[in-house]
Amino acid sequence: MDSMGIYEAKTHFAELIDRASKGHRIMITKRGVPVATIIPPETKSRRSTSEVISELREIRKGCRLNGLSIRELIEEGRQ
């Protein structure tokens, strides 16, 4: 992990952000004492559309309206 003083970090902030976006971790120090770390965000892999749709269908299986129609629910919400 790279280390940089707070003044230098302030001066080169845009460069630090670019480096973090490429996976680098940068420790910021104040008078030699670590005070902050700039780290890249955790990236989550995107799920496919079909995977999300199948999960939604599984969730819907357990949901019942107990005899109410969609129209009745809409009217109830408008009151």
C-alpha positions, 0 to 999 in steps of 0.5 A: 500500500502506498503512503502519502502525506495529507498536504500532498494528498490534497494537492494530488487528490484527482490523481489519487482517485484515478489510482484508487479506481484502478485498484490501488490502496493509498494510506494518508498520513498526518505528521507520519501517523495514518489518518485515512485510507483511500481504497477502491470500491468493492465491485459486485458482479452483475446478475443476468436478467433471467436470474433476477426474474427467476428470483422474483418468481420464487418470491411471488410464489409465497405471496397471496392476496387472500381473495382480493383483486388488484382493483380492490387493492388499488381502490383501498390505496386511494382512500 
